[in-house]
Amino acid sequence: MVEALATVLLDVVDGGASVGFMAPLTRERAVAFWQRVAAGVANGQRVLFVGEDAVGVCGTVQLVCDLPDNQPHRADVAKMLVHRRARRRGIAAALMQTAEATARELGKSLLVLDTVTGSDAARVYERLGWVRVGDIPRYALYPGGGFCSTTVFYRDLQS
């Protein structure tokens, strides 16, 4: 599974998405990232969701539940990644809906995330009813360099 998730991450970064990595991203770094995620899943710090198509693993998203003591009611959504071959097929929406349902089952009432301003992901979140809080300019870099701003969203799971 780690290798398949590394392939998705490599594709997303090669496609220019700002997801925390600079280009060129090596397979070794991608695998090491997913090994750390797997350790977090094993110790209950996060929940990992994986989408598959006829070719194999094509998408993923995480719920980060290991937050400070005064935030037991919420989780962060992290690393929504969809392989370019599988985009515009509802994979991201399905992953997010599953993550939201699981968060409710875990007793979470609030989810928070950030994404590149104006990105395809931002449009997905808006379509799914997430509330845009605002934009932070020059928040991060694209994989090839150059600043991008980020938009912060939240989802109230009680409404």
Backbone hydrogen bonds in HBPLUS format (Angstrom, degrees):
<---DONOR---> <-ACCEPTOR-->    atom                        ^
c    i                          cat <-CA-CA->   ^        H-A-AA   ^      H-
h    n   atom  resd res      DA  || num        DHA   H-A  angle D-A-AA Bond
n    s   type  num  typ     dist DA aas  dist angle  dist       angle   num
A0005-LEU N   A0001-MET O   2.92 MM   4  6.18 160.3  1.96 157.4 162.9     1
A0006-ALA N   A0002-VAL O   2.86 MM   4  6.05 149.7  1.95 147.3 156.3     2
A0007-THR N   A0003-GLU O   3.03 MM   4  6.33 146.9  2.15 143.1 151.3     3
A0008-VAL N   A0004-ALA O   3.20 MM   4  6.58 151.9  2.28 143.4 150.0     4
A0009-LEU N   A0005-LEU O   2.98 MM   4  6.28 165.6  2.00 152.7 156.2     5
A0010-LEU N   A0006-ALA O   2.87 MM   4  6.07 164.2  1.90 152.6 156.8     6
A0011-ASP N   A0007-THR O   3.04 MM   4  6.20 157.9  2.09 145.4 151.0     7
A0012-VAL N   A0008-VAL O   2.98 MM   4  6.23 160.7  2.01 155.3 160.4     8
A0013-VAL N   A0009-LEU O   2.98 MM   4  6.19 167.6  2.00 157.5 160.3     9
A0014-ASP N   A0010-LEU O   2.84 MM   4  5.95 161.7  1.88 148.4 154.5    10
A0015-GLY N   A0011-ASP O   2.89 MM   4  6.02 135.3  2.09 138.5 150.5    11
A0017-ALA N   A0012-VAL O   3.19 MM   5  5.78 162.0  2.23 156.5 151.1    12
A0016-GLY N   A0013-VAL O   2.91 MM   3  5.17 162.2  1.94 110.9 116.1    13
A0023-ALA N   A0143-PRO O   2.86 MM 120  4.84 177.1  1.86 119.7 120.3    14
A0030-ALA N   A0026-THR O   3.04 MM   4  6.34 159.6  2.08 149.6 155.7    15
A0031-VAL N   A0027-ARG O   2.80 MM   4  6.00 163.1  1.82 157.0 161.1    16
A0032-ALA N   A0028-GLU O   2.93 MM   4  6.09 160.1  1.97 145.0 151.1    17
A0033-PHE N   A0029-ARG O   2.95 MM   4  6.15 152.7  2.03 145.3 152.2    18
A0034-TRP N   A0030-ALA O   3.13 MM   4  6.46 164.9  2.15 150.2 152.9    19
A0035-GLN N   A0031-VAL O   2.87 MM   4  6.13 143.6  2.00 149.6 160.8    20
A0036-ARG N   A0032-ALA O   3.07 MM   4  6.34 150.5  2.16 145.2 152.0    21
A0036-ARG N   A0033-PHE O   3.08 MM   3  5.23 119.8  2.46  97.9 112.3    22
A0037-VAL N   A0033-PHE O   2.97 MM   4  6.37 153.8  2.04 148.0 156.1    23
A0038-ALA N   A0034-TRP O   2.88 MM   4  6.04 159.4  1.92 143.0 148.5    24
A0039-ALA N   A0035-GLN O   3.04 MM   4  6.30 149.9  2.13 141.0 148.6    25
A0040-GLY N   A0036-ARG O   3.02 MM   4  6.34 151.9  2.10 145.6 153.2    26
A0040-GLY N   A0037-VAL O   2.99 MM   3  4.99 113.8  2.45  95.2 111.6    27
A0041-VAL N   A0037-VAL O   2.86 MM   4  6.23 147.2  1.97 151.7 161.9    28
A0042-ALA N   A0038-ALA O   2.90 MM   4  6.12 160.8  1.93 148.5 153.8    29
A0043-ASN N   A0039-ALA O   3.03 MM   4  6.29 144.6  2.16 144.2 152.7    30
A0045-GLN N   A0040-GLY O   2.83 MM   5  5.02 136.2  2.02 159.6 160.2    31
A0044-GLY N   A0041-VAL O   3.12 MM   3  5.15 164.8  2.15 107.0 110.9    32
A0065-CYS N   A0045-GLN O   2.86 MM  20  5.45 147.2  1.97 142.6 152.0    33
A0066-ASP N   A0045-GLN O   3.15 MM  21  4.67 131.1  2.40 146.1 136.9    34
A0047-VAL N   A0063-LEU O   2.84 MM  16  5.06 151.1  1.92 141.3 151.1    35
A0063-LEU N   A0047-VAL O   2.87 MM  16  5.06 156.8  1.93 145.5 153.1    36
A0049-PHE N   A0061-VAL O   2.89 MM  12  5.38 161.1  1.92 173.2 175.7    37
A0061-VAL N   A0049-PHE O   3.14 MM  12  5.38 147.8  2.25 137.0 142.4    38
A0051-GLY N   A0059-GLY O   2.79 MM   8  4.74 169.8  1.80 127.9 130.5    39
A0058-CYS N   A0051-GLY O   2.82 MM   7  5.69 172.9  1.83 145.7 147.4    40
A0059-GLY N   A0051-GLY O   3.29 MM   8  4.74 142.1  2.44 133.0 125.5    41
A0053-ASP N   A0056-GLY O   2.87 MM   3  5.27 158.3  1.92 144.0 147.2    42
A0056-GLY N   A0053-ASP O   3.15 MM   3  5.27 127.7  2.44 100.6 113.8    43
A0083-HIS N   A0058-CYS O   2.78 MM  25  5.13 163.9  1.80 146.9 152.6    44
A0060-THR N   A0081-LEU O   2.83 MM  21  5.31 144.4  1.96 150.3 158.2    45
A0081-LEU N   A0060-THR O   2.86 MM  21  5.31 163.2  1.89 154.7 159.7    46
A0062-GLN N   A0078-ALA O   2.91 MM  16  5.08 149.2  2.01 155.8 159.6    47
A0078-ALA N   A0062-GLN O   2.92 MM  16  5.08 160.8  1.95 138.7 143.6    48
A0064-VAL N   A0076-ASP O   2.71 MM  12  4.98 171.3  1.72 155.7 158.7    49
A0076-ASP N   A0064-VAL O   3.04 MM  12  4.98 159.9  2.08 140.4 142.8    50
A0067-LEU N   A0065-CYS O   2.97 MM   2  5.71 123.6  2.29 110.6  94.4    51
A0071-GLN N   A0068-PRO O   2.96 MM   3  5.56 154.1  2.03 126.9 127.7    52
A0074-ARG N   A0071-GLN O   3.41 MM   3  5.86 173.7  2.42 115.2 116.2    53
A0109-SER N   A0073-HIS O   2.68 MM  36  5.56 160.7  1.71 155.2 157.6    54
A0110-LEU N   A0073-HIS O   3.28 MM  37  6.44 141.1  2.44 148.4 149.7    55
A0075-ALA N   A0110-LEU O   3.06 MM  35  6.64 143.6  2.20 153.6 164.8    56
A0112-VAL N   A0075-ALA O   3.17 MM  37  6.63 144.2  2.30 148.3 158.0    57
A0077-VAL N   A0112-VAL O   2.85 MM  35  6.07 163.0  1.87 158.9 162.4    58
A0086-ALA N   A0083-HIS O   2.92 MM   3  5.54 154.3  1.99 120.1 127.7    59
A0094-ALA N   A0090-GLY O   2.96 MM   4  6.07 161.6  2.00 148.9 154.3    60
A0095-LEU N   A0091-ILE O   2.90 MM   4  6.11 162.9  1.92 155.6 160.3    61
A0096-MET N   A0092-ALA O   2.92 MM   4  6.11 163.3  1.94 152.5 157.2    62
A0097-GLN N   A0093-ALA O   2.88 MM   4  6.08 161.5  1.92 152.5 157.6    63
A0098-THR N   A0094-ALA O   3.00 MM   4  6.15 155.7  2.06 146.7 153.1    64
A0099-ALA N   A0095-LEU O   2.87 MM   4  6.11 156.3  1.93 148.3 155.4    65
A0100-GLU N   A0096-MET O   2.84 MM   4  6.06 159.8  1.88 152.0 157.2    66
A0101-ALA N   A0097-GLN O   3.00 MM   4  6.17 160.7  2.04 143.9 149.0    67
A0102-THR N   A0098-THR O   2.93 MM   4  6.12 160.1  1.97 149.3 154.9    68
A0103-ALA N   A0099-ALA O   2.87 MM   4  6.05 155.9  1.93 147.2 154.4    69
A0104-ARG N   A0100-GLU O   3.02 MM   4  6.32 156.7  2.07 148.9 154.5    70
A0105-GLU N   A0101-ALA O   3.04 MM   4  6.35 158.7  2.08 145.9 151.7    71
A0106-LEU N   A0102-THR O   2.90 MM   4  6.20 139.0  2.07 145.8 157.6    72
A0106-LEU N   A0103-ALA O   3.12 MM   3  5.00 125.1  2.43  92.1 106.5    73
A0108-LYS N   A0103-ALA O   2.84 MM   5  5.15 159.7  1.88 156.3 149.4    74
A0107-GLY N   A0104-ARG O   2.88 MM   3  5.07 159.1  1.93 110.4 115.6    75
A0157-LEU N   A0109-SER O   2.85 MM  48  4.75 150.9  1.94 126.9 132.8    76
A0111-LEU N   A0155-ARG O   2.98 MM  44  5.09 156.4  2.04 142.3 149.8    77
A0155-ARG N   A0111-LEU O   2.87 MM  44  5.09 150.5  1.96 143.4 146.1    78
A0113-LEU N   A0153-PHE O   3.05 MM  40  5.43 159.3  2.09 147.8 147.7    79
A0153-PHE N   A0113-LEU O   2.90 MM  40  5.43 170.0  1.91 154.4 156.8    80
A0115-THR N   A0151-THR O   3.01 MM  36  5.45 150.2  2.10 142.9 151.8    81
A0151-THR N   A0115-THR O   2.71 MM  36  5.45 163.4  1.74 164.9 168.6    82
A0119-SER N   A0116-VAL O   3.13 MM   3  5.50 157.0  2.18 136.8 134.2    83
A0117-THR N   A0149-SER O   3.05 MM  32  5.61 165.0  2.08 124.2 128.5    84
A0123-ARG N   A0119-SER O   3.19 MM   4  6.59 154.5  2.26 147.8 153.9    85
A0124-VAL N   A0120-ASP O   3.02 MM   4  6.38 148.0  2.13 146.0 155.3    86
A0124-VAL N   A0121-ALA O   3.04 MM   3  4.98 116.1  2.47  93.3 109.3    87
A0125-TYR N   A0121-ALA O   2.97 MM   4  6.31 165.1  1.99 160.0 162.1    88
A0126-GLU N   A0122-ALA O   3.01 MM   4  6.25 161.6  2.05 149.1 154.3    89
A0127-ARG N   A0123-ARG O   2.97 MM   4  6.15 161.2  2.00 147.2 152.1    90
A0128-LEU N   A0124-VAL O   2.99 MM   4  6.24 142.6  2.13 147.8 158.6    91
A0128-LEU N   A0125-TYR O   3.15 MM   3  5.07 123.9  2.48  92.8 107.2    92
A0130-TRP N   A0125-TYR O   2.99 MM   5  5.35 161.6  2.02 154.8 148.7    93
A0129-GLY N   A0126-GLU O   3.07 MM   3  5.23 161.1  2.11 107.3 112.7    94
A0131-VAL N   A0154-TYR O   2.84 MM  23  5.32 168.6  1.85 166.9 164.3    95
A0154-TYR N   A0131-VAL O   2.93 MM  23  5.32 146.3  2.04 139.8 150.5    96
A0133-VAL N   A0152-VAL O   2.72 MM  19  5.38 172.5  1.72 157.9 158.9    97
A0152-VAL N   A0134-GLY O   2.92 MM  18  5.68 160.6  1.95 165.9 170.9    98
A0136-ILE N   A0150-THR O   2.77 MM  14  5.30 154.1  1.83 154.4 163.1    99
A0150-THR N   A0136-ILE O   3.02 MM  14  5.30 155.2  2.08 139.7 145.0   100
A0139-TYR N   A0148-CYS O   3.00 MM   9  6.16 119.3  2.38 133.4 147.2   101
A0140-ALA N   A0148-CYS O   3.24 MM   8  5.57 171.0  2.24 156.9 159.2   102
A0148-CYS N   A0140-ALA O   2.86 MM   8  5.57 149.1  1.96 148.6 147.7   103
A0142-TYR N   A0146-GLY O   2.88 MM   4  5.74 160.5  1.92 166.0 170.6   104
A0145-GLY N   A0142-TYR O   2.90 MM   3  5.06 163.2  1.93 115.2 120.2   105
A0159-SER N   A0156-ASP O   3.47 MM   3  5.96 165.1  2.50 108.4 112.6   106
